[in-house]
């Protein structure tokens, strides 16, 4: 790193000490959140808990006219820009099977993606930064976002004005990463998480007896041909240097186990993933071309529902350099991870301001934190919570002081 000034080193030393001091607080927050998970757009108690914690250490609340999600405001003692720190707060409809000693109290609901850890870490960062506010040149926003799990929570919150009053100049977020060793960061420039598209295709033909197929228009045969051909988007349209996924994840046709009736309709659903706006356009165009033209060839009617849930998470070079500085001044080892084809609607914030997404390592065999996101056995290495809080806090400090 290029000779950070004395103030940065001073703040880094404070963060290291405070990160250690607030470990019991972080553990308590995490335990409460883990035991009391709430699904997307149902995070009422979670939001109340966050509001209570923020106000207890002097962070003001921005009015976003919503019972889910929280935005905290910390005004520094000196003028400067506004930087936002974001954590997601929703859980998943999964039954917990992890080795956590304080499991979810809600049957069939579980923080199987680690949002409880993100939330606890951001509360820790808010607690630390509130004690340093007189020395901060600018404003820090703490964005606790509902409904990240495919429900459009980032879009919802930005439409509620979370990026305004005051206007945010940059956003930092983080996500635990079971593919990165605990106590390390995954830092990457460019695409780090994929754009997420979902689709449903309904084909309508003419049903009839399976013994006389010439009198029918077979929607099952049409669907089979389309599903095979859609795989050529990846193999024949997307350059080998560009990553892309087209997956058909469910298909339904016919009634029960009927063996001699061609159904009138067949529906199949799936997802497309990629890392650039150009590939998003290409994939969507080829998808429609294949389905529409093959529908004509097989004489079926095709209804296509194709939706972009959110774009790829792309880390800009200038904020990547800030992230590297954060890791180095805090003496945290880091690596360049392989981009994930999973998605995160953190990308929505980049439509309003430059945004950077860290991966916080969570892989530790000795602690049984080896399972992938959304696994019933998923588990957080809670010893990394203070690391997450320090990364959040130092990101704000580094950006404001630069």
Sine and cosine of phi, psi and omega as CSV:
sin_phi,cos_phi,sin_psi,cos_psi,sin_omega,cos_omega
0.00,0.00,0.53,-0.85,-0.11,-0.99
-1.00,0.09,1.00,-0.03,0.15,-0.99
0.56,0.83,0.95,0.32,0.04,-1.00
-0.88,0.48,0.54,-0.84,-0.04,-1.00
-0.96,0.26,0.16,-0.99,-0.09,-1.00
-0.87,0.50,-0.55,0.84,0.01,-1.00
-0.88,0.47,-0.64,0.77,0.01,-1.00
-0.90,0.44,-0.69,0.73,0.04,-1.00
-0.89,0.45,-0.62,0.79,0.03,-1.00
-0.88,0.47,-0.74,0.67,0.02,-1.00
-0.89,0.45,-0.64,0.77,0.00,-1.00
-0.87,0.49,-0.68,0.73,0.02,-1.00
-0.90,0.43,-0.62,0.78,0.05,-1.00
-0.89,0.45,-0.70,0.71,-0.04,-1.00
-0.90,0.43,-0.64,0.76,0.03,-1.00
-0.88,0.48,-0.69,0.72,0.00,-1.00
-0.93,0.36,-0.73,0.69,-0.03,-1.00
-0.92,0.38,-0.59,0.81,0.05,-1.00
-0.85,0.52,-0.63,0.78,0.06,-1.00
-0.95,0.32,-0.65,0.76,-0.04,-1.00
-0.90,0.43,-0.58,0.81,-0.09,-1.00
-1.00,-0.05,0.17,0.99,0.00,-1.00
-0.81,0.59,-0.71,0.70,0.05,-1.00
-0.86,0.51,-0.63,0.78,0.03,-1.00
-0.89,0.46,-0.72,0.70,0.00,-1.00
-0.87,0.49,-0.67,0.74,0.00,-1.00
-0.90,0.45,-0.66,0.75,0.02,-1.00
-0.90,0.43,-0.70,0.72,0.03,-1.00
-0.87,0.50,-0.73,0.68,-0.03,-1.00
-0.88,0.48,-0.69,0.73,-0.02,-1.00
-0.87,0.49,-0.72,0.69,0.02,-1.00
-0.87,0.50,-0.75,0.66,-0.05,-1.00
-0.90,0.43,-0.65,0.76,-0.04,-1.00
-0.92,0.39,-0.62,0.78,-0.03,-1.00
-0.98,0.20,-0.27,0.96,-0.08,-1.00
-0.79,-0.62,0.86,0.51,-0.04,-1.00
-0.96,0.29,0.46,-0.89,0.05,-1.00
-0.68,-0.74,0.60,-0.80,-0.05,-1.00
-0.97,0.25,0.18,-0.98,-0.04,-1.00
-0.81,0.58,0.74,-0.67,-0.01,-1.00
0.90,0.44,0.26,0.97,0.11,-0.99
-0.84,-0.55,0.33,0.94,-0.12,-0.99
-0.99,0.10,0.79,0.61,-0.09,-1.00
-0.94,0.33,-0.79,0.62,-0.01,-1.00
-0.93,0.36,-0.59,0.81,0.05,-1.00
-0.87,0.50,-0.70,0.72,0.00,-1.00
-0.91,0.42,-0.64,0.77,0.04,-1.00
-0.90,0.44,-0.65,0.76,0.03,-1.00
-0.88,0.48,-0.71,0.71,-0.01,-1.00
-0.90,0.44,-0.70,0.71,0.01,-1.00
-0.86,0.52,-0.70,0.72,-0.01,-1.00
-0.88,0.47,-0.69,0.73,-0.02,-1.00
-0.91,0.41,-0.72,0.70,-0.02,-1.00
-0.87,0.49,-0.74,0.67,-0.04,-1.00
-0.92,0.38,-0.43,0.90,-0.02,-1.00
-0.92,0.38,-0.42,0.91,0.08,-1.00
-0.89,-0.46,0.54,0.84,0.26,-0.97
0.99,0.12,0.24,0.97,0.05,-1.00
-1.00,0.05,0.79,-0.61,0.02,-1.00
-0.97,0.23,0.38,-0.93,0.01,-1.00
-0.95,-0.30,0.74,-0.67,0.09,-1.00
-0.99,0.12,0.72,-0.70,0.00,-1.00
-0.97,0.24,0.93,-0.38,0.02,-1.00
-0.92,-0.38,0.15,0.99,0.07,-1.00
0.80,0.60,0.79,0.62,0.00,-1.00
-0.45,-0.89,0.57,-0.82,0.05,-1.00
-1.00,0.03,-0.12,0.99,0.07,-1.00
-0.81,-0.58,0.64,-0.77,-0.08,-1.00
1.00,0.01,0.55,-0.84,-0.04,-1.00
-0.63,-0.78,0.63,-0.77,0.12,-0.99
-0.81,-0.59,0.88,-0.47,0.04,-1.00
-0.98,-0.19,0.52,-0.86,-0.02,-1.00
-0.82,-0.57,0.81,-0.59,0.06,-1.00
-0.84,-0.54,0.94,-0.33,-0.01,-1.00
-1.00,0.03,0.86,-0.51,0.01,-1.00
-0.95,0.31,0.18,-0.98,-0.04,-1.00
-0.99,0.16,-0.10,0.99,0.00,-1.00
-0.76,-0.65,0.43,-0.90,0.02,-1.00
-0.94,0.35,0.46,-0.89,0.01,-1.00
0.16,-0.99,-0.12,-0.99,-0.04,-1.00
-0.96,0.28,-0.03,-1.00,0.03,-1.00
-0.87,-0.49,0.82,-0.57,0.04,-1.00
-0.89,-0.46,0.64,-0.77,-0.01,-1.00
-0.93,-0.37,0.57,-0.82,0.10,-1.00
-0.86,-0.50,0.77,-0.63,-0.12,-0.99
-0.87,-0.49,0.68,-0.74,0.17,-0.99
-0.75,-0.66,0.52,-0.86,0.08,-1.00
-0.99,-0.13,0.47,-0.88,-0.20,-0.98
-0.81,-0.59,-0.07,1.00,-0.10,-1.00
-1.00,0.01,0.35,-0.94,0.00,-1.00
-0.93,-0.36,-0.11,-0.99,-0.10,-1.00
-0.86,-0.50,0.45,-0.89,0.07,-1.00
-0.99,0.15,0.92,0.40,-0.05,-1.00
-0.76,-0.65,0.64,-0.77,0.09,-1.00
-0.99,0.17,0.81,-0.59,-0.05,-1.00
-0.95,0.31,0.73,-0.69,0.08,-1.00
-0.76,-0.65,0.39,0.92,-0.06,-1.00
-0.99,0.17,0.13,-0.99,0.04,-1.00
-1.00,-0.03,0.23,0.97,0.04,-1.00
-0.86,0.51,0.70,-0.72,-0.06,-1.00
-0.99,0.16,-0.12,0.99,0.08,-1.00
-0.74,-0.67,0.96,0.30,-0.12,-0.99
-0.93,0.37,0.16,-0.99,0.03,-1.00
-0.83,0.56,0.67,-0.75,0.06,-1.00
-1.00,0.02,-0.09,1.00,-0.07,-1.00
-0.95,-0.32,0.89,-0.45,-0.06,-1.00
-0.87,0.50,0.82,-0.58,0.08,-1.00
0.98,0.19,0.12,0.99,0.06,-1.00
-0.79,-0.61,0.70,-0.71,-0.21,-0.98
-0.39,-0.92,0.65,-0.76,0.11,-0.99
-0.98,0.17,0.95,0.33,-0.08,-1.00
-1.00,0.05,0.21,0.98,0.06,-1.00
-0.80,-0.60,0.00,1.00,0.08,-1.00
0.99,0.12,0.29,0.96,0.01,-1.00
-0.92,0.40,-0.43,0.90,0.09,-1.00
-0.89,0.45,-0.60,0.80,0.03,-1.00
-0.94,0.34,-0.65,0.76,0.02,-1.00
-0.88,0.47,-0.69,0.72,-0.03,-1.00
-0.91,0.42,-0.71,0.70,0.03,-1.00
-0.88,0.48,-0.67,0.74,-0.01,-1.00
-0.90,0.43,-0.64,0.77,0.00,-1.00
-0.94,0.33,-0.57,0.82,0.11,-0.99
-0.89,0.46,-0.64,0.77,0.05,-1.00
-0.89,0.46,-0.66,0.75,0.03,-1.00
-0.89,0.45,-0.66,0.75,0.02,-1.00
-0.89,0.45,-0.63,0.77,0.02,-1.00
-0.90,0.44,-0.69,0.72,0.00,-1.00
-0.91,0.41,-0.76,0.66,-0.07,-1.00
-0.92,0.40,-0.51,0.86,0.01,-1.00
-0.90,0.44,-0.48,0.87,0.03,-1.00
-0.98,0.19,-0.19,0.98,-0.02,-1.00
-0.92,-0.40,0.17,0.98,-0.22,-0.98
-0.88,0.48,-0.54,0.84,-0.02,-1.00
-0.91,0.42,-0.36,0.93,-0.01,-1.00
-0.99,-0.12,-0.06,1.00,-0.06,-1.00
-1.00,0.06,0.77,-0.64,0.02,-1.00
-1.00,-0.03,0.97,0.25,0.01,-1.00
0.60,-0.80,-0.38,-0.92,-0.09,-1.00
-0.83,-0.56,0.63,-0.78,0.10,-0.99
-0.91,-0.42,0.77,-0.64,0.12,-0.99
-0.96,-0.26,0.69,-0.72,0.06,-1.00
-0.94,-0.34,0.95,-0.30,-0.08,-1.00
-0.98,-0.20,0.92,-0.39,0.06,-1.00
-0.97,-0.25,0.98,-0.19,-0.20,-0.98
-1.00,-0.04,0.75,-0.66,0.11,-0.99
-0.99,0.16,0.23,-0.97,0.30,-0.95
0.79,0.61,0.79,0.61,0.10,-1.00
-0.98,0.21,-0.47,0.88,-0.15,-0.99
-0.97,0.26,0.91,0.41,0.11,-0.99
0.98,0.21,0.11,0.99,-0.09,-1.00
-0.97,-0.25,0.07,1.00,0.10,-1.00
0.98,0.18,0.52,0.85,-0.05,-1.00
-0.91,0.42,-0.58,0.81,0.01,-1.00
-0.91,0.41,-0.69,0.72,0.04,-1.00
-0.88,0.47,-0.68,0.74,0.02,-1.00
-0.85,0.53,-0.73,0.69,-0.08,-1.00
-0.95,0.30,-0.60,0.80,0.05,-1.00
-0.92,0.40,-0.58,0.81,0.06,-1.00
-0.93,0.36,-0.38,0.92,0.08,-1.00
-0.99,0.14,-0.06,1.00,0.09,-1.00
1.00,-0.08,0.35,0.94,-0.06,-1.00
-0.92,0.40,-0.34,0.94,-0.01,-1.00
-1.00,-0.08,0.09,1.00,0.01,-1.00
-0.86,-0.51,0.17,-0.99,0.13,-0.99
0.87,0.50,0.86,0.51,0.00,1.00
-1.00,0.06,0.25,-0.97,0.02,-1.00
-0.91,0.41,0.72,-0.69,-0.02,-1.00
-0.99,0.12,0.70,-0.71,-0.01,-1.00
-0.99,-0.12,-0.40,0.92,0.03,-1.00
-0.32,-0.95,0.45,-0.89,-0.02,-1.00
-0.76,-0.65,0.67,-0.74,0.12,-0.99
-0.84,-0.54,0.66,-0.75,0.08,-1.00
-0.66,-0.75,0.20,-0.98,0.09,-1.00
-0.55,-0.83,0.35,-0.94,0.05,-1.00
-0.60,-0.80,0.69,-0.72,0.08,-1.00
-0.88,0.48,0.52,-0.85,-0.06,-1.00
-0.74,-0.67,0.96,-0.28,0.04,-1.00
-0.92,0.39,-0.16,0.99,0.02,-1.00
-1.00,-0.05,-0.06,1.00,0.01,-1.00
-0.88,-0.47,0.67,-0.74,-0.05,-1.00
-0.89,0.46,0.59,-0.81,0.08,-1.00
-0.82,0.57,0.55,-0.83,-0.01,-1.00
0.96,0.28,0.22,0.98,0.11,-0.99
-0.84,-0.55,0.35,-0.94,0.09,-1.00
-0.93,-0.37,0.53,-0.85,0.19,-0.98
-0.98,-0.20,0.91,-0.42,-0.03,-1.00
-0.87,-0.49,0.78,-0.62,-0.05,-1.00
-0.56,-0.83,0.59,-0.81,0.18,-0.98
-0.99,-0.16,0.46,-0.89,-0.06,-1.00
0.99,0.11,-0.35,-0.94,-0.07,-1.00
-0.92,0.38,0.80,-0.59,0.04,-1.00
-0.88,-0.47,-0.44,0.90,0.12,-0.99
-0.67,-0.75,0.50,-0.87,-0.22,-0.98
-0.99,0.12,0.40,-0.92,0.24,-0.97
-0.92,0.40,0.56,-0.83,-0.05,-1.00
-0.87,-0.50,0.90,-0.44,0.11,-0.99
-0.91,-0.40,0.55,-0.83,0.13,-0.99
-0.77,-0.64,0.48,-0.88,-0.03,-1.00
-0.59,-0.80,0.45,-0.89,0.16,-0.99
-0.71,-0.70,0.78,-0.63,0.03,-1.00
-0.87,-0.49,0.82,-0.57,0.06,-1.00
-0.92,-0.40,0.85,-0.52,0.00,-1.00
-0.96,-0.28,0.73,-0.68,0.01,-1.00
-0.85,-0.52,0.86,-0.51,0.05,-1.00
-0.88,-0.47,-0.69,-0.72,0.05,-1.00
-0.74,-0.68,0.92,-0.39,-0.04,-1.00
-0.96,0.27,0.28,-0.96,0.03,-1.00
0.15,-0.99,-0.14,-0.99,-0.06,-1.00
-0.94,0.35,0.73,-0.68,-0.01,-1.00
-0.92,0.39,-0.29,0.96,-0.01,-1.00
-0.99,0.17,-0.27,0.96,0.01,-1.00
-0.77,-0.63,0.92,0.40,-0.11,-0.99
-0.90,0.44,-0.36,0.93,-0.02,-1.00
-0.92,0.39,-0.28,0.96,0.03,-1.00
-1.00,-0.05,-0.05,1.00,-0.06,-1.00
-0.93,-0.35,0.20,-0.98,0.22,-0.97
-0.88,-0.48,0.96,-0.30,-0.26,-0.97
-0.99,0.10,0.97,-0.26,-0.01,-1.00
-0.96,0.28,-0.40,0.92,0.03,-1.00
-0.93,0.36,-0.70,0.71,0.03,-1.00
-0.89,0.45,-0.65,0.76,0.03,-1.00
-0.89,0.46,-0.69,0.73,0.00,-1.00
-0.90,0.44,-0.67,0.74,0.00,-1.00
-0.87,0.49,-0.68,0.73,0.01,-1.00
-0.91,0.42,-0.66,0.75,0.01,-1.00
-0.90,0.43,-0.70,0.72,-0.05,-1.00
-0.88,0.47,-0.67,0.75,0.06,-1.00
-0.90,0.43,-0.69,0.72,-0.07,-1.00
-0.94,0.33,-0.52,0.86,0.01,-1.00
-0.89,0.45,-0.40,0.92,0.04,-1.00
-0.93,0.36,-0.31,0.95,0.02,-1.00
-0.96,0.29,-0.22,0.98,0.09,-1.00
-0.87,0.50,-0.73,0.68,0.01,-1.00
-0.94,0.34,-0.70,0.71,-0.13,-0.99
-0.99,0.14,-0.40,0.91,-0.12,-0.99
-0.80,-0.61,-0.17,0.99,-0.02,-1.00
-0.90,-0.43,-0.52,0.85,-0.01,-1.00
-1.00,-0.03,0.77,-0.64,0.02,-1.00
-0.84,0.54,0.58,-0.81,-0.01,-1.00
-0.84,0.55,-0.43,0.90,0.00,-1.00
-0.98,0.19,-0.16,0.99,-0.02,-1.00
-0.95,-0.31,0.74,-0.67,0.03,-1.00
-0.99,0.12,0.63,-0.78,-0.01,-1.00
-0.39,-0.92,0.58,-0.82,0.07,-1.00
-0.76,-0.65,0.74,-0.67,0.19,-0.98
-0.81,-0.59,0.93,-0.36,-0.08,-1.00
-0.83,-0.55,0.78,-0.63,0.16,-0.99
-1.00,-0.05,0.87,-0.49,-0.17,-0.99
-0.94,-0.35,-0.20,0.98,0.10,-1.00
-0.38,-0.92,0.49,-0.87,0.05,-1.00
-0.54,-0.84,0.63,-0.77,0.02,-1.00
-0.62,-0.79,0.76,-0.65,0.09,-1.00
-0.39,-0.92,0.65,-0.76,0.02,-1.00
1.00,0.05,0.06,-1.00,-0.09,-1.00
-0.88,-0.47,0.94,-0.35,0.03,-1.00
0.89,0.46,-0.72,-0.70,-0.05,-1.00
-0.94,-0.34,0.50,0.87,0.03,-1.00
-0.84,0.55,0.79,-0.62,-0.11,-0.99
-0.97,-0.23,-0.12,0.99,-0.11,-0.99
-0.72,-0.69,0.44,0.90,0.03,-1.00
-0.77,-0.64,0.82,-0.57,0.15,-0.99
-0.98,0.19,0.84,-0.53,-0.01,-1.00
-0.95,0.30,0.38,-0.93,0.04,-1.00
-0.97,0.24,-0.61,0.79,-0.08,-1.00
-0.83,-0.56,0.51,-0.86,0.14,-0.99
-0.70,-0.71,0.68,-0.73,0.03,-1.00
-0.83,-0.56,0.72,-0.70,0.13,-0.99
-0.74,-0.68,0.51,-0.86,-0.10,-1.00
-0.74,-0.67,0.37,-0.93,0.04,-1.00
-0.04,-1.00,-0.29,-0.96,-0.07,-1.00
-0.60,-0.80,0.47,-0.88,0.13,-0.99
-0.85,-0.53,0.62,-0.79,-0.01,-1.00
-0.70,-0.71,0.63,-0.78,0.08,-1.00
-0.30,-0.95,-0.04,-1.00,-0.16,-0.99
-0.84,-0.54,0.16,0.99,-0.01,-1.00
-0.55,-0.84,0.48,-0.88,0.05,-1.00
-0.85,0.52,-0.58,0.82,0.00,-1.00
-0.89,0.45,-0.68,0.74,0.02,-1.00
-0.94,0.35,-0.56,0.83,0.06,-1.00
-0.85,0.52,-0.72,0.70,-0.01,-1.00
-0.90,0.44,-0.72,0.70,-0.01,-1.00
-0.87,0.49,-0.75,0.67,-0.06,-1.00
-0.89,0.46,-0.72,0.70,-0.03,-1.00
-0.89,0.45,-0.65,0.76,0.01,-1.00
-0.90,0.44,-0.74,0.67,-0.02,-1.00
-0.91,0.42,-0.58,0.82,0.04,-1.00
-0.86,0.51,-0.77,0.64,-0.01,-1.00
-0.91,0.43,-0.66,0.75,0.01,-1.00
-0.84,0.54,-0.75,0.67,-0.05,-1.00
-0.90,0.43,-0.77,0.64,-0.05,-1.00
-0.90,0.44,-0.72,0.69,-0.07,-1.00
-0.92,0.39,-0.69,0.72,-0.03,-1.00
-0.95,0.30,-0.59,0.81,0.04,-1.00
-0.95,0.30,-0.51,0.86,0.10,-1.00
-0.88,0.48,-0.68,0.74,0.04,-1.00
-0.90,0.44,-0.68,0.73,-0.03,-1.00
-0.90,0.44,-0.58,0.82,-0.03,-1.00
-0.99,-0.13,0.09,1.00,0.12,-0.99
0.90,0.43,0.48,0.88,0.08,-1.00
-0.95,-0.30,0.34,-0.94,0.11,-0.99
-1.00,-0.07,0.68,-0.73,-0.03,-1.00
-0.87,-0.49,0.78,-0.62,0.14,-0.99
-0.94,-0.35,0.86,-0.51,-0.06,-1.00
-0.94,-0.35,0.80,-0.60,0.18,-0.98
-0.91,-0.41,0.94,-0.34,-0.08,-1.00
-0.81,-0.59,0.85,-0.53,-0.12,-0.99
-0.75,-0.66,0.71,-0.71,0.14,-0.99
-1.00,-0.03,0.93,-0.37,0.01,-1.00
-0.96,0.29,-0.70,0.71,0.13,-0.99
-0.21,-0.98,0.33,-0.94,-0.03,-1.00
-0.99,0.15,0.05,-1.00,0.00,-1.00
-0.93,0.36,0.50,-0.87,0.13,-0.99
-1.00,0.09,0.92,-0.39,-0.07,-1.00
-0.86,-0.52,0.88,-0.48,-0.03,-1.00
-1.00,0.05,0.86,-0.51,0.00,-1.00
-0.96,0.28,0.46,-0.89,-0.08,-1.00
-0.87,0.50,-0.66,0.75,-0.08,-1.00
-0.91,0.42,-0.60,0.80,0.03,-1.00
-0.99,0.16,-0.44,0.90,0.13,-0.99
-0.86,0.50,-0.66,0.75,0.03,-1.00
-0.90,0.44,-0.60,0.80,0.08,-1.00
-0.90,0.44,-0.68,0.73,-0.01,-1.00
-0.89,0.46,-0.66,0.75,0.05,-1.00
-0.89,0.46,-0.66,0.75,0.04,-1.00
-0.88,0.47,-0.64,0.77,0.04,-1.00
-0.86,0.51,-0.76,0.65,-0.01,-1.00
-0.88,0.48,-0.67,0.74,-0.08,-1.00
-0.95,0.30,-0.64,0.77,-0.02,-1.00
-0.94,0.33,-0.43,0.90,0.06,-1.00
-1.00,-0.05,0.00,1.00,-0.01,-1.00
0.86,0.52,0.68,0.73,0.04,-1.00
-0.97,-0.23,0.84,-0.55,0.05,-1.00
-0.91,0.42,0.51,-0.86,-0.01,-1.00
-0.58,-0.81,0.31,-0.95,0.03,-1.00
-0.60,-0.80,0.28,-0.96,0.07,-1.00
-1.00,-0.06,0.94,-0.35,-0.07,-1.00
-0.99,0.12,0.29,-0.96,0.16,-0.99
-0.97,0.26,0.73,-0.68,-0.01,-1.00
-0.86,0.51,0.55,-0.83,-0.02,-1.00
-0.99,-0.12,0.61,-0.79,0.11,-0.99
-0.99,0.10,-0.02,1.00,0.21,-0.98
-0.94,0.33,0.31,-0.95,-0.03,-1.00
-0.85,-0.52,0.23,-0.97,0.05,-1.00
-0.44,-0.90,0.73,-0.68,-0.06,-1.00
-0.98,0.19,0.24,0.97,0.20,-0.98
-0.81,0.58,-0.47,0.88,0.00,-1.00
-0.85,0.53,-0.43,0.90,0.00,-1.00
-0.87,0.50,-0.59,0.81,-0.03,-1.00
-0.92,0.40,-0.45,0.89,0.01,-1.00
-0.94,0.35,-0.21,0.98,0.10,-0.99
-0.96,0.27,-0.26,0.97,-0.05,-1.00
-0.93,-0.37,-0.47,0.88,-0.04,-1.00
-0.29,-0.96,0.42,-0.91,0.09,-1.00
-0.82,0.58,0.68,-0.73,-0.13,-0.99
-0.68,-0.74,0.60,-0.80,-0.01,-1.00
-0.76,-0.65,0.66,-0.75,-0.06,-1.00
-0.86,-0.51,0.88,-0.48,0.07,-1.00
-1.00,0.01,0.44,-0.90,0.30,-0.95
-0.95,-0.31,0.78,-0.62,0.01,-1.00
-0.97,-0.24,0.91,-0.42,-0.08,-1.00
-0.82,0.57,0.64,-0.77,-0.04,-1.00
-0.66,-0.75,0.18,0.98,-0.06,-1.00
-1.00,-0.05,0.88,-0.47,0.04,-1.00
-0.48,-0.88,0.96,-0.28,-0.06,-1.00
-0.86,0.50,-0.65,0.76,-0.06,-1.00
-0.92,0.39,-0.27,0.96,0.01,-1.00
-0.94,-0.33,0.10,0.99,0.02,-1.00
0.89,0.45,0.48,0.88,0.04,-1.00
-0.97,-0.24,0.91,0.41,-0.11,-0.99
-0.85,-0.53,0.00,1.00,-0.14,-0.99
-1.00,-0.04,0.50,-0.87,-0.05,-1.00
-0.95,0.32,0.31,-0.95,0.09,-1.00
-0.84,0.54,0.62,-0.78,0.04,-1.00
0.96,0.27,0.11,0.99,0.14,-0.99
-0.98,0.21,0.60,-0.80,0.09,-1.00
-0.87,0.50,-0.37,0.93,-0.02,-1.00
-1.00,-0.09,0.03,1.00,-0.03,-1.00
-0.81,0.58,0.63,-0.78,-0.03,-1.00
-0.52,-0.85,0.59,-0.81,0.01,-1.00
-1.00,-0.08,0.67,-0.74,0.19,-0.98
-0.99,0.16,0.99,-0.16,-0.12,-0.99
-0.93,0.36,-0.24,0.97,0.06,-1.00
-0.94,0.35,-0.22,0.98,0.00,-1.00
-1.00,-0.03,-0.01,1.00,-0.04,-1.00
-0.88,0.47,-0.65,0.76,-0.01,-1.00
-0.92,0.38,-0.54,0.84,0.07,-1.00
-0.90,0.44,-0.70,0.71,0.03,-1.00
-0.88,0.47,-0.67,0.74,0.02,-1.00
-0.89,0.46,-0.66,0.75,0.00,-1.00
-0.92,0.39,-0.63,0.77,0.01,-1.00
-0.91,0.42,-0.71,0.71,0.07,-1.00
-0.82,0.57,-0.81,0.59,-0.10,-0.99
-0.89,0.45,-0.70,0.72,-0.04,-1.00
-0.93,0.36,-0.51,0.86,0.06,-1.00
-0.88,0.47,-0.69,0.72,0.03,-1.00
-0.90,0.44,-0.73,0.68,-0.01,-1.00
-0.88,0.48,-0.74,0.68,-0.04,-1.00
-0.87,0.49,-0.70,0.71,-0.03,-1.00
-0.92,0.40,-0.71,0.70,-0.04,-1.00
-0.90,0.44,-0.62,0.78,-0.06,-1.00
-0.98,0.20,-0.36,0.93,0.06,-1.00
-0.99,0.17,0.00,0.00,0.00,0.00
